[in-house]
Amino acid sequence: MWVFLLMMSLLLCPVAASTARPDVKPGCQDKCGNVSVPYPFGILERSCAMNKHFFLNCSSGADGQPELLFARNFPAREISVLEGTLTASLYTAFTCYNETGSRTDNYPQSFTLGSGPFMLSDTRNVFTVIGCDTYAGMTNYEFTYGAACLSLCTEDVNMSDGNPCSGSGCCQTPIPKGLKSLNYPLSSFYNYTNVSDFNLCGFAFLVDKKSFKISDWPLSRKPKYGKDAYTTDIVIEWVVKNETCEQAKANQSTYACGTNAKCTYPENIGQGYRCLCNEGFEGNPYLPEGCQDIDECKVRGKNACQEGTCENVIGDYKCRCPRGKYGDGKTGCKGVGINTIIAVIGLALAVLLLLIGAWWMSKLIKRRKCIQLKKLFFKRNGGLLLQQQLSSSDGSVQKTKIFSSNELEKATDYFNENRILGHGGQGTVYKGMLADGSIVAVKKSTIVDEEKLEEFINEVVILSQINHRNVVRLLGCCLETDVPLLVYEFIPNGTLSHYLHEQNEDFTLSWESRLRIASEAAGAISYLHSTASIPIYHRDIKSTNILLDEKYRAKVSDFGTSRSVSIDQTHLTTKVQGTFGYLDPEYFRTSQLTGKSDVYSFGVVLVELLSGKKPIFLTHSLKTMSLAEHFIELMEDSRLFDIIDAQVKGDCTEEEAIVIANLAKRCLNMNGRNRPTMREVAMELEGILLSRNGINIQQMVEVDNSSRSISCSSFEIGTDVPLDCKPLTSSETW
C-alpha cells in the first residue's frame, strides 16, 4: 500500500511542476517580502528586469523586514501584469496651527515617477483635502498643469462613509491623464482660528478611490511621524515602451511580447503598448513561454459544451458529440444519441413509477380523507343525534336503510338540475333511479346549521315511525355528504296544488276525486294525531304537501316541521312555523301547537278543493286576500255558491257542497277548542264518500242561527232534501 502511494506521488510531481506557471525569469527571485515581483519587473539583479526602468530595489525597511521600493522612495504594495498597474504607498501632506493661529507643523508633498514608462492613473487616483480651513494647490514639475481643492466648515462635520466628500470638511478633485509628477503645498485662510476647538490640522493626499474611506479622516486627527506616519495607496500605470505595436513588432529583438501573446494598447493611457496572452492561454505574456495553454475541459466555466465530450486543443477546445449524434457540441448536437435514448427510457420509467406511486399515495390519502370527511359529515349532519333517537326508539327507526353517497350520486346523475322535482322549505327534491331500477325521490337538505339539524333528524324519526298508505314512505337516508339526504318513495303525479291552481287541459280533478283526496289526506293526518305510536303534529298541512300517486291517491309529505308529543300532552310550545294562508291564527298568537292547528290548515285545503282558489289570492280589485277569510265572509253572507269551483259544479250536489262547506267552516273556527278533531273530520269525509256510493247515512242536523251553519235531519244521496235543509243560496244560481 505504501509503495503504491509513493509511486503515485512520484507520478504526480512532474505533472504539478509542469502546470506551475513562472512569473519571473529563470533563476530570479519572485518575491520581496510578501510582495510578488512578476516580470518585466525584477529585483536583486538587473538582468531579472526587462530594463532599468523596471528594476526595483528590495531592501530592509524601518522594521527590518524586506521592502520593495519603486522610484527609490515609494514602497510598492502590489504589481498586476494583467491590469498593468503598480500600487505604492505615499506620505500625506499636512499643516497644523495652534489656538492663536500660529503654524506648528507643515509637511508639503512633492514627488516624480522619473523618466520611465510610468504615469499616475487618472481613473483610480483622486486628489483629496481634509480640514475646515484647508487649501491645497497642485502642479506638476513642468508647470503644465495646475489645480486646487478647498475644504471649509464652521462646525464639526460627521466624517462617516455615507457622507459625500463635496467641500465641507472634505474636498476631492480628479487628476489629468499622463501625469508623472506632482507638488501640493497646503495653506489656510484664517489659520484655523475659527475652528480651533475641533480642527487644528489639514491634510492633502493622492489616494486610490478603492481604498479611500472618509471615516478614516476625522477632523480632530493630528499627524504622526516616522514609521507611524499616515500614508495612502496610489495606483501607477505602466506600459512596456512608448511605441506603437507596429513599431515594436518591427524590431523583434526588443519586442516585449512572448509566444502566444499579442500587443495591445491600454485604454486609459493613450501611449505605449502592453502584452496580453492570446485567447485560450493564460500566464505572463512578457516571458518567452509565459503564456500557457488553458485546459478548458478541466477549468469550470471555461468551456461551453452543451453536450458531448470536451477535448482540449492548443489555444482552444472541441466538443465532440456523443455516439449517434453529429454537429458541434458547442452549439448543440443533432440527432439522438444512445445515451439520450437510454436516459429517456430510464427517465420515462422513473416518471411512470413516480406517477404510479403518486397516484397510489393520492388514492390512499384521498380514501383516508374521504373516510374522515364522511365521519365529519355524519357527526355534523346529526348522526349522533340520530343514534340517540335510535337508542330511545322502539326499533321502527332501525328499519330505515342507510344509503351511501356514491349510490345516491349515481341515482340522481350527480344531482343534475334536470332531475329537480321541486324546492321545499328544508331542501331540494331530485328524481333518482337506484341500481335495482326503482324510482325514488331524494331530498337534499339546505346548508346545515344547528336549527336545521334538529328538523332533519326529526323528519327521519317521524317518517320512520309512520306506516300508512296515504303518507309518503321514507326509504332511507344518507348522512355522509356535506348536506343530509333523505330517500322517499317516488310519487309520480306531483302535488294537489298543481291540479287545483294550474291550467291542465289533459286532466282535471273531478268532485268525486276531490272528496276522495280530502278523505285520504284527512285519514292520514288523523292517523298521525291519534293512531301513530307517538302523536305527531304536521304543522305544515297544505295542498303542495299532498302528493298524488299513479292512481291519484293522496300522500301526505314534508315532515320537516313536524313535532311529536307525548300522549298525555295537550299542546306543545314551539317556534311558530308554517305557511301563510294555512297558518292557524291561534297558534300564531300563542305559539302553542295542538292537533287543532293541523285541523285549521286542513280546513283551508278543503276550501281549496271546494273553490279551486289559492290560499292567498288577488281579488278583482287586485287586493291580496286570504282564502279562509273570504270563505268565512261568504258563509256569513249566505253566498257559499259564489265560491264553488266552476269545474265541479256539474258533479257536486248542493247537499254535498253544504256539508263540505260546514265542515270547512268548523275547521276554520278562530277558537281551536270549537274545531273538530282530525278523526272527526276524517270520519265525516268518509261518510260523505260512502253516501255518494249509495250507502244511507243518518245524521242529525240542526240550524245554528248564530253561525248560519246548515245540517240535515236525514238525507240520502239521490232523494229530496227535507224542508229544514236549505242551501245558502238559491237553487236558481246553482
Phi, psi and omega in degrees: 000313180295324179296320179297315180296323179294318179295320179295320179293323178293324179290323183281337183300310179295329178295314180297321180293323183287335182275343178291132183255114180288145178251001181229167175293156178301135178085000182258149179282138185258359180219147170237104189067237179260005184259125176285141182237086181281153173294139022276000176281158179204160179225165176069305179243134180297333180290344179282345179255159180295317176204183186297332181292335183260004178276122184249154182267124176245104184223175180285135179273191182295332180268006178087354179272152179300139181226129180269122183246135175251138181052041174074319188232008177260112176294121180275134183250333182198142177233130179241116177288321183294318181269345181069043182230156174226122179262126182232165178259144182221134178292147178275150172273148180207162173212142184226151179226159174263185185294337181272354180096010178271138180287131180250331179217148177204123179221095176283161180241139179207131180205162176220149179270358178085195186267358182288178182280052182238149178204155178289136180286120179280345180268336183258329185264152175215139179276131188230139177235133179241132177147171180253356177210053190238132178228131179225124173256147180226143178218161171271173184294330182275357183055034174265357181216143177205145178201167181214162179217130184239129179238122182229151171193152182254354177213165183298127182262138177286105184270068178259159186296339180280345182277143179283153176264083191235021174118346179254096183086341181207136180224140178225146177213144182284169175245159182281167179286142174081013182286130183244348180214160182202142179223124181216096173281161180246152176211175182220150178277318185241015179054032174065014181293332181279344184231021188295339182285344178224352181211115180242351184228148173238149182232149174221138182196158170264137186213148173289129182302326184290332183261349184284133174227119183295334180292344177283354187233069175293153183293341180275359184295142175238152185291157173239167185229165177073217183290343179268004182298149182288133176230160174230155177275133173239153182250126180248127178264150181219155172234168181287307178213157177277061179229162172277164180297324179295317179295320182292319181291337180294334180241090184295338181290333179250000181295128191275340187277133181275192180295144180060028177233160181227159180271132180226161177253131176296141183289322191261354186263312178084010178207151178072181180223165174229173178245148181216135179297144178295164177301131181093000178233156175211158182136205181264109185287352183269346175275149183305317179241034186285331180273111182256150179296139176268128174276088183300337182287339182259340183265122181296134178086357181267345179238152183245033179292115177285326177200169180091196185250130178279132179232121183281137172230164183299119178078001183198192177206161178236154175243104181275129182292149178293164183301132181098352179239166180215166180111197181256121181293344179288324182257350179120123179282154179252158181089182181239119180276162180297318180299322179295317179299313179298317181295319180295316179298314179298318180295319179298317178296319179296316179296319179299314178297321179296317179295318178298315178297317180295319179297316180296316179296318179298318180295319180295315180295318180297320180295316178296317180296321180296318179296315179295321181293320179295322177296319179296315179296319180301317179291316182291326183276011174093020180300320179294321178295320178295319177299322177297318178295322179299316183292334182263357183271173181270009178108348183291330182293330186292347178285346180292133180277139176263113180271151173275157180295323179297321182296317182282330176296316178294322182295325184257013183055049180056045176055050178296140181299332179291346180267001183290128176266330180173171179243138178238181181293332182251003179163191181245141183252129180245148174272136181217163177231121181285173183298332180276004177092354181285142181269133181226166172247123182253118180263116179261113185292161176288178182306134189283133166225177187298321180292316181295329182300313181297320179296318182295309180297325178299317180294320179298312183296314182297310183296329179290338180271350187264133176223086183216139185293340181254021174238133179302128185273132176275122180271329181172188180210168177223124183246004185262014176254172183296330173233146184292151182234140174240140181245117181249164167294144183277127178255111196284334191261018172076206187258157175298323181301322181300317183281337180275323192245355179242141182294128180218101183287333183287329185208133173232148180281120177286168179297320180296320178296322180294319178297317181296316179298318179298317181295316181295316180295318179297321178297320179295316181292321177299320176301316180298321185285323193230334187262332181297160183301325175232127179305136184233127175259124186289314178075353180215049176289123177197167186293334178283344177261009173249108182266160181239127181277194185296336177256016179059036173271146185285142176223114180282133185225182175060085180255025182295333181254006184291157177222134175263147183228159176290156183296326183275000179273139177265336179205171180221124179274119184221170169292132185295125176221151181153194182239131179300142186100331178247345189290131179295120181301323181294318176296322180297323182282319190258344185063015178262113183271127175228174176297335180291342176293319175293327179298317179299312181299321179292328175300322177296320179297321177299318179294323176300314180297324182285321189255334185077006181266158178282156182297331172235120185222168179262134176280178178298333178271015179062032177259134179287133183220146175280132180297321181297314180296317180299318180297314180299319179300315179296321178296318179296327181267011181054042180238042183305315190286357173289342186252353182296134179297129182298334183290340184243004181299329181287334182265332187272130174275160180300318183300316180295317179299318181294316181296315180295319180297315178298320179297316179297320181296319178296323178293330184267013179300136183294335177263116184299331181293333182273358178275153175287164173280164179294332177295318178294319179298314182297318180294320181294318179293321178295323177296320178298318179297316180296320178297321181295334180271010173101007181263127181289134177238123179268123179225140174270127184234136178233152178269120178262100185297327182292323181255353181059030176282157186239136175219159182243138180292324178195129175215153176229128183303125181102354178253170181290149180276136177299161184294332182277003179245093184250145179290161179283353176214163184292149182292342180293328180278345180286000000 
